[in-house]
Amino acid sequence: MKEKLKEHIEKLIPITDDELSFVLSHFSLENYKKNDFLFQKGEKVKNCYFIISGLLKLVYDDHDGKQHIVSFAMEDWWESDFSAYFSETEAKMSLQCIEDTRVFSISFKNYEKVLTESPKMQQFFLKKSNLGHIASQNRVLSFLTSNAKERYEQLFQQYPILFQRVPKTLLASYLGVSRETLSRFYS
């Protein structure tokens, strides 16, 4: 498992075994079952998660009770309610397992300690943050400029594995379409 995190970090920066040991000493290994919540709306968000195995959904429930999928997170991805994590406040969203999931979690306090004591990890997390901002902006632009069929095709091109692992109702929510509309795209 530590090798997965090392490989992930080394996609952006080189890291020695000693540096990795230091980083790992600030993470906890956690296991969750399908349908478990890592946190729910209204709870304080204490951790950010690196997914070792499994699949998660970050969900926002609106005032009418409609569920909106903000993102999916699978192996080699990071997830949290980042606004709540970095401001140490209550979650506006919920993070739930779609599959049995194993993660490395890092508290905000430990995250700050790693950044303070490791310039390499500062560089790593800055790069990850920038990539996350880019992905978020691209998702917003997709909703502003693409129709439902185009968003479906973009998602399928970028993450075809999601179509094998995620129920159609959740994919429809993520794409902002009804399940019936999504079914028409599958033909």
C-alpha positions as CSV (number, residue, x, y, z in Angstrom):
1,M,0.0,0.0,0.0
2,K,2.8,2.4,0.8
3,E,4.1,1.7,-2.7
4,K,0.9,3.0,-4.2
5,L,1.3,6.3,-2.5
6,K,5.0,6.4,-3.4
7,E,4.2,5.8,-7.1
8,H,1.5,8.5,-6.9
9,I,3.8,11.1,-5.4
10,E,6.6,10.2,-7.8
11,K,4.4,11.0,-10.8
12,L,5.0,14.7,-9.7
13,I,8.2,14.7,-7.6
14,P,11.0,12.3,-6.7
15,I,10.9,11.0,-3.1
16,T,13.3,8.8,-1.1
17,D,12.3,5.9,1.1
18,D,13.2,8.0,4.2
19,E,11.0,10.9,2.9
20,L,8.2,8.5,2.2
21,S,8.5,7.0,5.7
22,F,8.2,10.5,7.2
23,V,5.1,11.3,5.0
24,L,3.5,7.9,5.8
25,S,4.0,8.5,9.6
26,H,1.4,11.3,9.3
27,F,-1.3,9.2,7.5
28,S,-3.7,6.6,8.9
29,L,-4.8,3.5,7.0
30,E,-8.6,3.1,7.1
31,N,-11.0,0.6,5.6
32,Y,-14.7,1.2,4.8
33,K,-17.5,-1.0,3.5
34,K,-19.8,-0.2,0.6
35,N,-22.3,2.5,1.6
36,D,-20.2,3.6,4.6
37,F,-19.8,7.4,5.0
38,L,-16.3,8.8,5.6
39,F,-18.1,12.0,6.6
40,Q,-21.6,13.4,6.3
41,K,-23.0,16.9,5.7
42,G,-22.9,18.9,8.9
43,E,-20.0,16.9,10.5
44,K,-16.6,18.5,10.9
45,V,-14.3,17.4,8.1
46,K,-11.1,16.2,9.8
47,N,-9.4,14.3,7.0
48,C,-8.4,14.3,3.4
49,Y,-8.2,10.9,1.8
50,F,-6.0,9.2,-0.7
51,I,-7.8,6.2,-2.3
52,I,-5.8,3.0,-2.3
53,S,-8.7,0.8,-3.5
54,G,-12.4,1.2,-4.0
55,L,-14.7,4.0,-5.2
56,L,-16.3,7.0,-3.5
57,K,-18.9,9.6,-4.3
58,L,-18.9,13.2,-3.0
59,V,-22.5,14.2,-2.8
60,Y,-24.4,17.5,-2.2
61,D,-28.0,17.3,-1.1
62,D,-30.0,20.4,-2.1
63,H,-32.8,22.0,-0.1
64,D,-35.4,19.9,-2.0
65,G,-33.6,16.7,-1.0
66,K,-32.2,16.1,-4.5
67,Q,-28.8,14.4,-4.5
68,H,-26.1,15.9,-6.7
69,I,-22.9,13.9,-7.4
70,V,-20.1,16.5,-7.2
71,S,-17.4,13.9,-8.0
72,F,-16.3,10.3,-8.0
73,A,-13.0,9.2,-6.5
74,M,-11.2,6.0,-7.3
75,E,-7.8,4.5,-6.9
76,D,-4.9,7.0,-7.0
77,W,-7.2,10.0,-6.4
78,W,-7.6,12.4,-3.4
79,E,-11.0,13.4,-2.0
80,S,-12.6,15.4,0.7
81,D,-14.9,18.4,1.2
82,F,-11.9,20.6,0.6
83,S,-13.6,23.8,1.7
84,A,-14.5,22.3,5.0
85,Y,-11.2,20.5,5.4
86,F,-9.0,23.6,4.8
87,S,-11.3,25.9,6.9
88,E,-11.8,23.2,9.6
89,T,-15.5,23.6,9.4
90,E,-18.6,21.4,8.9
91,A,-19.1,19.6,5.7
92,K,-21.5,20.9,3.1
93,M,-21.3,17.5,1.3
94,S,-21.1,13.9,2.2
95,L,-18.4,11.4,1.1
96,Q,-19.8,7.8,0.7
97,C,-18.4,4.5,-0.5
98,I,-19.8,3.0,-3.7
99,E,-17.5,0.0,-3.1
100,D,-15.5,-1.4,-0.2
101,T,-12.7,1.1,0.0
102,R,-9.3,1.4,1.6
103,V,-7.7,4.9,2.1
104,F,-4.8,6.7,3.6
105,S,-6.2,9.6,5.6
106,I,-4.4,12.7,6.8
107,S,-5.7,15.2,9.3
108,F,-5.4,18.9,8.6
109,K,-2.9,19.2,11.5
110,N,-0.7,16.5,10.0
111,Y,-1.1,17.9,6.5
112,E,0.3,21.2,7.8
113,K,3.1,19.5,9.6
114,V,4.1,17.6,6.4
115,L,4.1,20.8,4.5
116,T,6.1,22.7,7.1
117,E,8.8,20.0,7.4
118,S,9.0,18.8,3.7
119,P,9.5,21.3,0.9
120,K,9.2,18.4,-1.6
121,M,5.7,17.7,-0.2
122,Q,4.8,21.4,-0.4
123,Q,5.7,21.2,-4.1
124,F,3.7,17.9,-4.5
125,F,0.5,19.3,-2.8
126,L,0.8,22.6,-4.7
127,K,0.9,20.6,-8.0
128,K,-2.0,18.4,-6.9
129,S,-4.0,21.5,-5.9
130,N,-3.4,23.1,-9.2
131,L,-4.4,20.0,-11.1
132,G,-7.6,19.9,-9.0
133,H,-8.4,23.5,-9.8
134,I,-8.0,22.8,-13.5
135,A,-10.2,19.7,-13.3
136,S,-12.9,21.7,-11.4
137,Q,-12.8,24.5,-13.9
138,N,-13.0,22.1,-16.8
139,R,-16.1,20.4,-15.2
140,V,-17.8,23.8,-14.8
141,L,-17.0,24.8,-18.4
142,S,-18.3,21.4,-19.6
143,F,-21.7,22.2,-17.9
144,L,-21.7,25.7,-19.4
145,T,-20.7,24.8,-23.0
146,S,-21.7,21.2,-23.6
147,N,-25.0,19.4,-23.9
148,A,-25.8,16.3,-22.0
149,K,-24.6,13.9,-24.8
150,E,-21.3,15.8,-25.1
151,R,-20.8,15.6,-21.3
152,Y,-21.5,11.9,-21.4
153,E,-19.0,11.4,-24.2
154,Q,-16.3,13.5,-22.5
155,L,-16.7,11.5,-19.3
156,F,-16.6,8.2,-21.2
157,Q,-13.4,9.2,-23.0
158,Q,-11.7,10.4,-19.9
159,Y,-12.9,7.7,-17.4
160,P,-14.3,4.7,-19.2
161,I,-13.9,2.5,-16.1
162,L,-16.5,4.6,-14.3
163,F,-19.1,3.2,-16.6
164,Q,-18.3,-0.3,-15.4
165,R,-18.2,0.5,-11.7
166,V,-20.8,3.2,-11.1
167,P,-24.6,2.6,-11.2
168,K,-26.4,4.5,-14.0
169,T,-28.4,6.5,-11.6
170,L,-25.3,7.9,-10.1
171,L,-23.7,8.6,-13.5
172,A,-26.9,10.4,-14.5
173,S,-26.8,12.6,-11.4
174,Y,-23.1,13.4,-12.1
175,L,-23.9,14.4,-15.7
176,G,-27.0,16.4,-14.7
177,V,-29.4,14.2,-16.6
178,S,-32.2,11.8,-15.9
179,R,-31.5,8.1,-15.9
180,E,-33.8,7.7,-18.9
181,T,-31.7,10.3,-20.8
182,L,-28.5,8.5,-19.8
183,S,-30.0,5.2,-21.0
184,R,-30.5,6.7,-24.5
185,F,-26.8,7.4,-24.7
186,Y,-25.8,3.8,-24.0
187,S,-27.3,2.5,-27.2
